[in-house]
Amino acid sequence: MTVASKLKQTISSLKGAQSTLRIYSLQAQNKELKVVYRNAVKDIDEVIQSLKKREKAIELEEPQYKSN
């Protein structure tokens, strides 16, 4: 498995976790808990954006890894 494919897999996994946290934030009754879930969603989004930048850098350096 290449670095690029591992990176794509990681991004996909993080998006899944982020979706789950969004659902939890909608279902939570406790306002404090909703805030915790929403903050986690934002934190994961920052990580995803950072990894996407790295993915683009890899694609520029190694064109064979470009996304389809």
C-alpha positions in Angstrom: 0.0 0.0 0.0 1.4 3.4 -1.0 1.6 6.4 1.2 -1.0 8.1 -1.0 -3.4 5.3 -0.7 -2.9 5.1 3.1 -3.5 8.9 3.2 -6.7 8.5 1.3 -7.9 5.7 3.5 -7.1 7.8 6.6 -9.1 10.8 5.3 -12.0 8.5 4.5 -11.9 7.0 8.0 -11.8 10.4 9.6 -14.8 11.5 7.5 -16.7 8.5 8.8 -15.8 9.3 12.4 -16.8 12.9 11.8 -20.2 11.8 10.5 -20.8 9.7 13.6 -19.9 12.6 15.8 -22.3 14.8 14.0 -25.1 12.3 14.5 -24.2 12.1 18.2 -24.3 15.9 18.5 -27.8 15.9 17.0 -29.0 13.2 19.3 -27.4 14.5 22.5 -29.8 15.9 25.1 -27.2 17.6 27.2 -26.1 21.0 25.8 -22.5 20.6 27.1 -22.2 17.2 25.4 -23.5 18.7 22.1 -20.7 21.3 22.4 -18.1 18.6 23.0 -19.3 16.7 19.9 -19.3 19.8 17.7 -15.8 20.8 18.8 -14.6 17.3 18.0 -16.2 17.6 14.5 -14.3 20.9 14.0 -11.1 19.4 15.2 -11.4 16.4 12.9 -12.2 18.8 10.0 -9.0 20.7 10.7 -7.1 17.4 10.5 -8.9 16.4 7.3 -8.0 19.7 5.7 -4.4 19.3 6.7 -4.2 15.8 5.2 -5.9 17.0 2.0 -3.2 19.6 1.6 -0.6 16.8 2.1 -2.4 14.7 -0.5 -2.2 17.5 -3.0 1.5 17.9 -2.3 2.0 14.2 -2.9 0.1 14.3 -6.2 2.3 17.2 -7.4 5.5 15.4 -6.4 4.4 12.1 -7.7 1.8 12.4 -10.5 1.2 8.6 -10.6 -0.7 9.0 -7.3 -3.1 11.5 -8.6 -6.8 10.9 -7.5 -9.2 9.6 -10.2 
